[in-house]
Amino acid sequence: MEDKMNEMTDRLSKRENERQSEIQRRNDEKDSSRSVQENVKIFTETFSKEKEMIESGINNCKPENKLETTTQLDQMSKNVMKLQKYLADSTIFLPKYEIRQAQETIGNLTQQIQEKRDQLVPKKKFAFRSKKKSEQTNTESNVLGDISNGKADSKPVVDLQVDLADCKFVDSQDVTLMKTDDEINQKDVSLARLTNCSIKLFGAPSTVHIKNLNNCKVFCGPVSSSIFVSDCKNCLFVIACQQLRTHSTEHSKFYLHVTSRAIIEDCSNVYFAPYNLHYNDLDKHYKESGLDKSKNNWDDVDDFNWLASDAHSPNWSVLAEQDRIDSFKF
């Protein structure tokens, strides 16, 4: 009899614990949902305010002083890049619709800046009236041409993105490039316009931007926020991050550790496998980055070009085990 009473008491206690756990779970879900909604609201308000400030700066550009106008437009371009980084850091909680709307807004702002630049700082044609004046005229042409083409502290958006980085490798081919933790820890890193290169980033960067790489290998320690990859082909990426955003990339392999999610857009023939990089101080860099080493969503890939929920996207695949390299050790 006593055993039955104890058994009943245990059952009731277990049910009560389960009930309390369920109540706590629901409360946590409500808190999480409320937190996400608040974050989205803050993002929308901040993004809208920054957008208005950039548009105001563009509209306030005057044709009287071309050099001053160029400088102001350059600053607006940098502000757009910062806005793009803010969007990238926020995609972890933003709905897809909000992300697409923000991307369109950034594209429109970039176009407005270029149109204003073309309008107020046009390329000027010169007529060479005499051989004597030719040298002076050429000099003037080069100076104004530099301004209108963006060489006087004015660069394309992708170059501004590189300029904003704390560390960078650009315009190289057929070389091995390397940076260590004392150079890149908690810093923004950019890789741009590289061909046939092997890049080693052994540290814990804050963010990494990768653009226009061809036939390159990138080995990167844990990144505390996002890695952005665009316009790359025939590349190998061995990378760890909170979030991966890949755009316009093809015929490339990713050995990935991602604690949030991987997103691809306008990509084809990209393959994913789990992260398997090994080098001295990797564990220390994981701690410094704040990434959860035990959580890896390497095969949870969201293709923005594939809306069908009942079929796998044809643009990416899990790399077959027999085709994987066991580990990359340095």
Secondary structure, DSSP 8 states (H G I E B T S, - for coil): -HHHHHHHHHHHHHHHHHHHHHHHHHHHHHHHHHHHHHHHHHHHHHHHHHHHHHHHHHHT--SS-HHHHHHHHHHHHHHHHHHHHHHHHHTTTS-HHHHHHHHHHHHHHHHHHHHHHHHHS---------HHHHHHHHHHHHHHHHHHHTTTT---HHHHHHHH-SEEEEEEES-EEEEEHHHHTTSEEEEEEEES-EEEEES--SEEEEEEEES-EEEEEEEEEEEEEES-BS-EEEEEEEEEEEES-EEEEEEEEEEEEEEEES-EEEEEEE--EE-TTHHHHHHHHT--TT---TT-EEETT---SSS--TTEEE--GGGS-S-EE-
